[in-house]
Amino acid sequence: MHFFWGLAVWRGGPFLGQSAKNAPDPAFGVVLMALGAGIVGIGWSVAACLILAGRSLVRRKRYLFCMVVAGSICLVCNPLGTVLGVFTIIVLMRPSVRQLFGVQ
């Protein structure tokens, strides 16, 4: 939404009955587009890390990466992300699981 709103501001169209003299600066549109694209890029990166961590858990590889992703997903401000991260850390800290990963 921010990206397309920024694109409209950058192209210079009047908004909601505004006159051309009251139109926002085109640089504001570029900032909005960068903000929108950055937020989407961060979301895709987090999703890719979660997928890679899930595959690593199944294959019992990359123990430290799985711990880092589990810790970072705790920062997601929704109950599912926090619960998922906390329980993943709890399970990964078990000695039997550490042994399956080959970590001492």
N, C-alpha and C positions, 0 to 999 in steps of 0.2 A: 504494500500500500504506500509506504514512504517513497519507494523508488518511483512509482508511477505518478505520485503527486509531485515529486521533484522534477520528473520529466516534463510535466505540464507547466510547472513554474519556469523551468529553463527555456522551454519553447516560447514562453511569453504570452500565453493566452489569458484573457481576462477571466476572473473567477467569480461566480455567484453575483453577477451584476456589477462587478467593479469596473471602473473606467480604466483606460490604459495608463493614465497618470498615477493611479493608485496601485498598479501592479507590483508585485514583489520583485526584488532584484534577481536576475538570472543566476547569480552566484549562490543564492539561497537554494535554488533548485539543484545545483550541483552538489551542495552539501547534503541535501535530503537524499539524493540518489546514492551518494557514497555511504551515508548512514544506513539506508535500506539494504544496499548490496552487502555491506559489512555484517549486518545482523544476520542476513540469510547465509552468508559464507560461514560465520561462526556456528550457526545451527547445523549446517551440513557437515562441518568438521566434527562437531560433537557426535552427530549421528554416525559418522564413519568410524570414529573411535569406539563407540559402543558396539558396533557390529564387529569390528576387529577384536575387541576384548571378549565378546561372546564366543567368537570362533576360537580364540586362544584358550578360553576356559574349557571348551569342549575337547580341544587337543592337548590340554594340560601343558601349555607353553607360555612364555612371557609372563611370569608370575608378577614381577615388579610393575609391568605395564597394566596388568589387570588391577593391581592395588591402586595405582595412580588414577585410573579411570573410575574405579569404585569411589575413591575419595573425592574426585572432582564432581561426580554425579550427585554427591550429597549436597552440593551447593545449588542444585536445581531447586527452585522454590515451589515445588509441588510435592505432595505427600508420596506419590509413587517413586519419584526419583530419589528422595531421601531414604525411604524404606529399602529400595533396591540397593542403594549404595551401602547402607549400614549393614544389611544382612550379607551382602557380598564380602565385606571386610571381615565380618564375624566368621564366615565359613572359610575364607582364605587364611585366617590366622590359626586354624586348627592344625595341630602337628601332623595328622594323617593327610590332610590336603597339601601341606607344604612338602611332605614326602612324595606325594604323587607328582608334584611339579618338579621334584628333584632339588628343592631348596632346603638348606640346613637351617 
